[in-house]
Amino acid sequence: MSLNIQQQVEKVNGKELSYVQFVQNYLVQNQPVILTGLMDDWKACKDWVHQDGKPNLKFISTHFGKSQVQVADCGIQEFTDQKRMEMSVSEFIMKWVESKDTNGSLESNDKPLLYLKDWHFVKEYPEYCAYKTPVFFCDDWLNMYLDRYRMHMDPDSYQENNEISCSDYRFVYMGAKGTWTPLHADVFRSYSWSANVCGKKQWFFLPPSKHHLVFDRNMKNSIYNIFEGVDDTKFPCFREAIWWECTQEENEIIFVPSGWYHQVHNLEDTISINHNWFNAYNVSWVWDLLLKDYKEARYLIEDIKDICDDFEGLCQRNLAANSGMNFHDILAFMVRITLANLFLLHHLVQLEENPLCWSSGVLGDTVFNLQSIQRVALKMKSVGASTNIRILIDLNNLMEDYSFLQLFATLKETYGAIHGVFDVICEEKVLCSHIKELLNEFSCSFVGSEDLDLLVDFVFRTVGFVSGENMLLEN
Ligand SMILES: O=C(O)CCC(=O)C(=O)O
């Protein structure tokens, strides 16, 4: 059955787009876009690609061949995804080269179509500097946080050697012509961006408001492959779906908005780099999805509730296993991000008092961040979720937490870079002792979900604002 495609994704020259325009037109509207002109000086585009535009597999195998990676067999479905296996990069490349027939094509032979996915390349090779994240995608709380903390730490299953596999959401993908990714919406309802170092991808998108059209009657399972075997009786509304489509060429970056279902096909041998991320613009959807997943996790084991010693604990463990985080994890995340913004706010206020006065754009972002966290905090409180979960963040000791100070430093640098203000000197010791004094006034030292909202209010009050409302900001 052919798809009803009525919309093309817009293509925009990234060099002529301002950060504010990107935010207004794509982040806020939650619309996809292809950006050109942003990969000119990427090392990956030189080292990993031959002059004729084909992937330089020899270079990759020689320099990074030992890495262990996840490889999907595009011909075999396993549950809701493709069957995955683990192998070294050099093994993957060997199989790729071997499986090409004399025409250099994979299509006419019966070898499996293997697709290397989710390679945590930056984490493994930070010194190599394969690329620079474009400014549009820098406001990335997820990876900023994961560079300092783990999202979920299950004492039962924690393994040091698993460090890389759940360490960040910055990936490299590599696959021959014909490899593909089944229909899905991204993890956590995050945004993603995906850059073609070489090759070509075709994308098919469905907006979040229409996602019910690709689900079964019970809204439990979504379609795996929109081009094959969609059963009308199982997915009765699929024919009504109107799709967005685009072809992404080499050196182009696509922005995938939050919650959009998409299926992706490599039209040529392709290497791409992609990140998942979230920030103040979509964090409330992250919470909404987690709450939905939590209700499902509870429902699935409802029948053992009465015989279970710690039913809530089991629900939260299952939630973390299936969704990548649980209520405790999101709360710890939100508290640390709130406090990093508190630091930034006070840093800005100090600077406002001296002639070096920093950008009001940064101030605007900080206030917006805190307001959006507060909205999520109120949602958490209103459903009574995690009220019995107390996370151990001792505010008074935070200043000695090196990871936290690094998180703050990254947040400061990020908004500095976004708004083009780099030369900011921060008297960290002065700032720390100032904030330590302030936090002593906050009535509790351990923060739970019901306190997060109070904490944000407290943060605003420390600089004389009421929920950030009486701020006169330019952006
Ligand atoms: O490139 C692919 O095969 C899939 C990428 C994707 O789904 C994403 O970046 O969200």
The ligand as a Tripos MOL2 file, in Angstrom:
@<TRIPOS>MOLECULE
LIG
   10     9     1     0     0
SMALL
NO_CHARGES

@<TRIPOS>ATOM
      1 O1         19.1130    7.0470   11.0130 O.co2     1 LIG1
      2 C1         18.3860    6.1570   11.4140 C.2       1 LIG1
      3 O2         18.3750    5.0410   10.9220 O.co2     1 LIG1
      4 C2         17.4460    6.4180   12.5730 C.3       1 LIG1
      5 C3         17.6820    7.7040   13.2770 C.3       1 LIG1
      6 C4         16.5590    8.1160   14.1490 C.2       1 LIG1
      7 O3         15.5470    7.4850   14.2690 O.2       1 LIG1
      8 C5         16.6900    9.3690   14.9010 C.2       1 LIG1
      9 O4         17.7090   10.0610   14.7900 O.co2     1 LIG1
     10 O5         15.7460    9.6920   15.6400 O.co2     1 LIG1
@<TRIPOS>BOND
     1     1     2 2
     2     2     3 1
     3     2     4 1
     4     4     5 1
     5     5     6 1
     6     6     7 2
     7     6     8 1
     8     8     9 2
     9     8    10 1
@<TRIPOS>SUBSTRUCTURE
     1 LIG1         1 GROUP 0 **** ****
